[in-house]
């Protein structure tokens, strides 16, 4: 699963209709009345033999409705920014910016299965799987047999989302760990604005 697919997927997680879930679970408590979120993250991708094949880290900001920003700082710099209408992907090393409508970008990724337009139970089988490694876990499995991922697991420490595991159809697992998480703190409006730097190539598409 690519960095971009993970970003879209995590973005949609913050737009779940939690009323479709269990009345008292940690998932519902965390997402209830959620307006903004910021955190540092570490991302590790493992292959089917559980060997690490990619590592990355950075910082994220999310604001309902529809705005998000992920800044990857290692192993290379990349910014993925949405103002709710357009999505900018800036690859610093390539000096290249890709621009596309958010609706199109979401539609071309597994994240569409997690959109807020219908109850999550329409799209996923959901199961509370209890405590493991000090976290409380909720598992989501897609009902669509053509989905490119097989399951998502969300790990909570108390009522704080601490970890996310995503497994795709190739047997690869993406692990995201969140630290310094801030919920409903003010985020500056310019965080979700993007102006391509001078001299970079800009490719805008509607597809």
Order of alpha helices (4+ residues) and beta strands (2+ residues): alpha-alpha-beta-beta-beta-beta-beta-beta-alpha-beta-beta-beta-beta-beta-beta
